[in-house]
Amino acid sequence: MSCFVGPQAMLLGAIGLIGSFATSNAGPCSAQIDAVQAQVDARATAIAGAGPVAPESTAALLHREPTPGSIARAEESLGEGASITKALSALERAREADRGGNEGNCEQALAEARRAIGP
């Protein structure tokens, strides 16, 4: 029996993995980052569930774990996911700013992530 895991399922798994990383030292906007990550996850779920499916890539057929970048590229090739890619990039910048204690840059990146996923 074979199991097909489409790009949408891989996207959701990678987003969950990215969101599960926690820093040992909470920065000035760690709680806000977690809240926006949950919003991005919900938006990604909605996009992935509504869109078309694509055949598995060669890497997937070789049982290689997807990366967030490979999943985003797969979704974008289907005409989906550009907003999620932008939001994830902004969230990563927010995490970097948070680790550095830069609340202003963190809040700016979080605002960008929120704009990327829409209302």
N, C-alpha and C positions, 0 to 999 in steps of 0.2 A: 504494500500500500504506500503510495507516495503522498507527500504533504506539500501543497503549494502555498508559499508565502509571497504574496504580492508586494509591490512597492509601498502600498498604503500601510500594510501591517509592519513593514520594516521601518517606515517613517515614524510610526507611533512608538515602536520599540526603542528606536534611537533617541527620540525626544524624551521618552521616559528615562533612559539611561543618562542623558545629559542632565536632566532635571534632578536626578538622584544624587549627583555629586554634591557634597556639602563641604563647606570649609570649616576647619576646626576653630578658627577665630572669626566670629561673626563681625562683619563690618557695619558701617552706618546705615546701609539700606538692604541688608540681607533678607529681612521679612518682606520687603517690597519686591525683591527679586523673586522670591518664592511665589508670591501672589501673581506676578506677571507671567511666570513660567506656567502656572496652572491655567491662565487665560490662553496662552499660546498653545498649550497641550489640547485644550478644548477646541480651539479653532482648527488645529491640525486634524483632530479627530473628525470634525465636521467636513473638512475639505476632503480628507482621504476617503471617508465613507460615501461621499457623493460623486466621486470621480470615477473615471474609467480605470481598468486594470491593464497592466502591460506584462509581457512575458518576462520570466526571470532572466537576469543577466547571467553571463558566463560565471562571474564570481559567485553569484548566489548558488548556481548549480554545483560549484565546487565546495559548497558549504563554508564559504568565507563570511564572516560577520560583516554586516553593512556598516558603513560609517555615516555620520550625519550628512557629510558632503555628498556621498554617493546616493543617499536617499533623496536629498534635496534635488540633485541633478535628475534623478529618475522622475520625480514629481514634476519638475519644471519641463521635462521633455513631453509630459502629458498635458502641459498647459496649466499646471497647478503648482502650488507651493511657493511661488515667488515671495508672497507676503510672509510665509513662515520662515523662509530662508533669511529674509531681512530681519525678522523678529529675533531669530536665534542668534544672528550676528550681533544685534544690539544687546541681547541678553549677555552674551559673552563679554562685550565691552563693559557692561554694567558690573559683571562679576569681577573683572580686572580692576575697575575703579573701586569697587567695594573692598577688595583685598588690600588696595593701596590706601584705603581710608578717605578717598576722594568722593565725598557725598554729592557734590555738584555735578561731576561727570557721570556718576552713577545715575542720578535722577534724570539727567539729560538722555542717557542711553535707554533708560526705562520708558521715558516718554516716546522715544523713537520706536521702541518695540510695540508699545500700545498703538501708535499710529499705524504701524505696519499691519497689524491684525484687524484694525477697524473697530467699530463700536460693538 
